[in-house]
Amino acid sequence: MQAMQEILSKWTNHKVQDSSGRDNECSWCANGGNIVFCDGCDKVFCEGCIKLNFGDQKYQQIIESEQWLCYCCDTELLMPKITRFLEASELKSIGSSNQANSQSDEFIELRQHEKRRKRLRRIIEDDELEESTIIKQRLEKERKERLDRLRDSANNIGTDMTSTTSTLEKCAINVVRDPDEEEVLIPSGIATFLKPHQIEGVQFMWENCIESIKKVKAGDPGNGCILAHSMGLGKTLQIIAFLYTVLKKKDLGLRTALIVTPVNVLHNWPDEFEKWKPAERKGLRVYVLDETSRNIRKKLLHEWQKTGGVMMIGYSTFRTMSLGKYVKYSSEKDEIRKALQNPGPDILVCDEAHMIKNKKADITLALKQVRTQRRIALTGSPLQNNLMEYYCMVDFVREGFLGRPQDFKNRFQNPIENGQHADSTDYDVRCMKERTHVLHKQLMGFVQRKGASIVENELPKKLVYVISVRLSPLQRALYNRFLQYFWLTNEQSVMTLKSRKSLFPTYHALAKVWNHPDLLFTIKEEKDILSEDSMDECFDEDVLSTDEDISMLRKEDKKFQTKSQVKTDPDGLNLNANLDWCKDLIDIPLGTLDYSGKLVLLLDILTMSSARGDKALVFSQSIPTLNLIENFLARIPRPKGKAGGWRKDKEWYRLDGQTSARERQKLVKRFNNPSNLKVQCVLISTKAGSLGINLQAANRVVIVDGSWNPTHDIQALFRVWRFGQMKAVVIYRLLAFGTAEEKIYKRQVAKESLAARVLDAQQIERHSKMDELRVLFKLDEHANEQSTSNMGRTSNTLDHDPPEDDIMTSLLIDHRPKWIVGIHKHDTLLEDREDEKLTVEEQELAWEKFRRIADSHDVDWVQINSQPEISSCVSNSWSGAGYKMPESTCSFTFHAMLLQSTSTKNNEHVRCGACQEEIGWEHIAKSKHSKLFP
């Protein structure tokens, strides 16, 4: 009886989230919504919690009853579940574990569901944020309103200041400006080539970083922004146009810009600056700080600071130099920090800025030490694995705007992630839609998103086929043996595996099996993989439940990488030291193509592509897999009946982590050379070659194995589907049917859907379920094609219309059903669902829920009564003599920051748009905060 009371106590009390709950807050989840009051106590419970735990029928009975006692007052409601749990525990204690497991399934499933679903705390209000965050949000609101008033004013007098269809030879960057401000033109030699969306991007950067010449002259520090245009939309050209315009405008006094970029595209930037240099203006000085310039880096930095211009540097080099590594003398360290960080450049540009995703990483901390606030983040995929990574990038360009990390988790991350699954509750889905809408609108002033859809009509057609590939009998036997040998059967959970610190090596060990069994003989595979693809990049942090879990795995990964060979962990999981687990199965001849359907399909695709005069890219995240593919390429006959097979550096090239940045650029130029008809394909390591390079000479892409991070595979696609492509593009994504790889693909779709909701305000159909990762490694041998092959697919049986791509049609005819289980188009899973979007009324309700604060802390984004522009309120003749300071609803700190942002002088005053008071520096002088401001 005592044990039952203890369990009952846990059931009735463990979900209480906030001891200061209000009358309209659920006692379980601390949220509002449709609530039910208990007639026996002061507790209330929401519709979502009741349905989640006891079902729709029970909820209907409750609301129809005249009197209801909650689960704390009437404990009988929980007795059936408690009894089953006690019986299972008793049976297990006397050795009947199998019976106990079967009888407690329902209870355990309920507890697992509760563990998977985040129990949301009460979402904090805006007035509970730190004051600095409230101030920054209010200043951003006033900036947007100021620009909107200028647009409206221009439109009222018949001038369309937002038009981008004007004569491109005369294209203004400050299209939204004060009537008395001079027009600043983008160099015509660049403007001629800019497309409308690129002009908008350049103007967007001006409005955030500069806003007006007057503000810069007055010492305004400017703001940062995120240019989140999709891959292939010309972000590099936009930056070049912006920097040429700003750095060549002497009135602004801005001289230096620093571009931090991945090392694999470092040498691409100076080539682009040379390519787009306007003929009518003297070119900007361009400097490249790479490893070869280590001995002269001090000289380069000094020359850059003295003469101005643009400095390019890799992320790793920037981190190393900022931390003072490999520098002997402290004076030299100080000079480097002075050049790079304090005062540093006037403008900081971070290419592929989604790499800024960990608030504790050295590179993030080093970049945040750069003093300038004019920070531009370039990324085609700002949201990759989870929302916290997105938060880190936003916090870099606008530090503190979204509050502390725990504030962001409470207000956005947890409610959004709870509602993105196919089995999410109705309440969670509605809450997810509301929070994504609010987050999207709140950031749209300094995050400009442009999707690939805006250039679809200007680019050739794109087809993305996801092919479910059946395992060979040997692969299935090896897969099952692995699971049995390492105790991963019986729906072994990822969380249990995580406790063994083996999630990452287990996945890659099984990837050997589903790619080709020959890879089992590559003893050094884990070492090679980890040298190029660290766990920090490849494993899915969203799989894990806490930051502590992630930190633990990273620490283990560092230990793992220092060993030349993977050894047995404390639980006995030995992945690579020997092949005892499969010796009786692999007494086979090496180099047998038919042991892997993936490689059978790959060689057929490459052969047919070559016959059609097309070039192809082959991506794999595994170095040993690329090595194996090399061996099989020698079996493809050379064209025109020449003897032998394809040869390296003749019919195919290779690009991986061992390829230097300079050699990479040479390879790209050779491959894209129209006269180079001999080369047929490039083998590319996914991590090393999916970022920042242009390979539009190819029009077919094969992704042999998918990455945990969807961005890597998406980036691979955009190496070919971009401006300059002349042919239709076809991508083939090969997935091992029924394996962990297929389940990870579903997670990719979920992550892409999350990005679409937050960045593009789209609503995507929810495909993945919360519990799918619980059975990550289970082999679904009897799925009867009811898995990925049916996700949003159109019929692909041979008695229907064939696929649009003739090679895909040939593959179906030749290899279905032996190797191909099914196909579907990837894009159909990411279609925008109009029926899922919030209505106008629901959007207004979302904002109403979001603010719910006192007028004195108004930081919402609804339109307020138009106020005179701040600049028009400045009066030099106003005297502060005998002035009695009015009572204000705004803080002194906010007023001080407002005075700074508007460059108000000591004898001037402005009207605060929030409290409507005229304020000046004498307000601050009379306050306790006077020492904090000049």
Sequence and secondary structure as in RCSB ss.txt:
>XXXX:A:sequence
MQAMQEILSKWTNHKVQDSSGRDNECSWCANGGNIVFCDGCDKVFCEGCIKLNFGDQKYQQIIESEQWLCYCCDT
ELLMPKITRFLEASELKSIGSSNQANSQSDEFIELRQHEKRRKRLRRIIEDDELEESTIIKQRLEKERKERLDRL
RDSANNIGTDMTSTTSTLEKCAINVVRDPDEEEVLIPSGIATFLKPHQIEGVQFMWENCIESIKKVKAGDPGNGC
ILAHSMGLGKTLQIIAFLYTVLKKKDLGLRTALIVTPVNVLHNWPDEFEKWKPAERKGLRVYVLDETSRNIRKKL
LHEWQKTGGVMMIGYSTFRTMSLGKYVKYSSEKDEIRKALQNPGPDILVCDEAHMIKNKKADITLALKQVRTQRR
IALTGSPLQNNLMEYYCMVDFVREGFLGRPQDFKNRFQNPIENGQHADSTDYDVRCMKERTHVLHKQLMGFVQRK
GASIVENELPKKLVYVISVRLSPLQRALYNRFLQYFWLTNEQSVMTLKSRKSLFPTYHALAKVWNHPDLLFTIKE
EKDILSEDSMDECFDEDVLSTDEDISMLRKEDKKFQTKSQVKTDPDGLNLNANLDWCKDLIDIPLGTLDYSGKLV
LLLDILTMSSARGDKALVFSQSIPTLNLIENFLARIPRPKGKAGGWRKDKEWYRLDGQTSARERQKLVKRFNNPS
NLKVQCVLISTKAGSLGINLQAANRVVIVDGSWNPTHDIQALFRVWRFGQMKAVVIYRLLAFGTAEEKIYKRQVA
KESLAARVLDAQQIERHSKMDELRVLFKLDEHANEQSTSNMGRTSNTLDHDPPEDDIMTSLLIDHRPKWIVGIHK
HDTLLEDREDEKLTVEEQELAWEKFRRIADSHDVDWVQINSQPEISSCVSNSWSGAGYKMPESTCSFTFHAMLLQ
STSTKNNEHVRCGACQEEIGWEHIAKSKHSKLFP
>XXXX:A:secstr
 HHHHHHHHHHHHTT   TT  TTS TTT   SSEEE SSSS EEEHHHHHHHH HHHHHHHHHSS    TTT G
GGGHHHHHHHHHHHHHHHTT HHHHHHHTHHHHHHHHHHHHS        GGGS HHHHHHHHHHHHHHHHHHHH
HHHHHHTT  TT   S GGGEES  S  TTS   EE HHHHTT  HHHHHHHHHHHHHHTS HHHHHTT     E
EEEE TTS HHHHHHHHHHHHHT GGG   EEEEEE GGGTTHHHHHHHHT  TTS    EEEE GGGGGGHHHH
HHHHHHH EEEEEEHHHHHHHHTTTT   HHHHHHHHHHHTSS  SEEEETTGGG   TTSHHHHHHHT   S E
EEE S S SS HHHHHHHHHHHSTTTT  HHHHIIIIIHHHHHTSSTT  HHHHHHHHHHHHHHHHHHTTTEEEE
 GGGGTTTS  EEEEEEEE   HHHHHHHHHHHHHTT  SS  HHHHHHTT HHHHHHHHHHHHH GGGGG TTH
HHHHHHHS HHHHS GGGSS HHHHHHHHHHHHHHHTSSS    TT   SSS  GGGTTT  S TT GGG HHHH
HHHHHHHHHHHTT  EEEEES HHHHHHHHHHHTTSB GGG SSB  BTTTEEEE TTS HHHHHHHHHHHH TT
  S  EEEEEHHHHSSS   TT  EEEESS  SSHHHHHHHHTTTSSTT  S EEEEEEEETTSHHHHHHHHHHH
HHHHHHHHHH   B     TTGGGGTT   TT TT SGGGTT     TTS   SSHHHHHHHHHHTTTTEEEEEE
GGGGG B GGGS  HHHHHHHHHHHH   GGG    S       GGGG  TT   TT      SS HHHHHHHHH
HTT  TT  EE TTT  EE HHHHHTSTTGGG  
